[in-house]
Amino acid sequence: MSRAVNKSYVLDEVDSEGICESDPTLEQIEKETAKIREGWSEKKRQSRRVTKYSQFVAPSIHMDEWAASIASASGSSF
């Protein structure tokens, strides 16, 4: 999926504090993100929802499953 780039947000001259004249304002960012979220399905909304009770859980895999997947890909067994 590709989105057109709003050329007014492309960085050009950056000052000593890293701020560019063409940096979007908070209001512009909020408006653009709201437009993006309008196209989300309910499933996508739920998957992206963050609450104060949300916490990051790193993806994991059981080592036996990992070893089996390596073995099946190489044609050998452990």
Summary of the structure (lengths in Angstrom):
residues: 78
radius of gyration: 21.9
end to end distance: 40.6
largest distance: 59.6
contacts: 103
relative contact order: 0.07
helix: 45%
strand: 3%
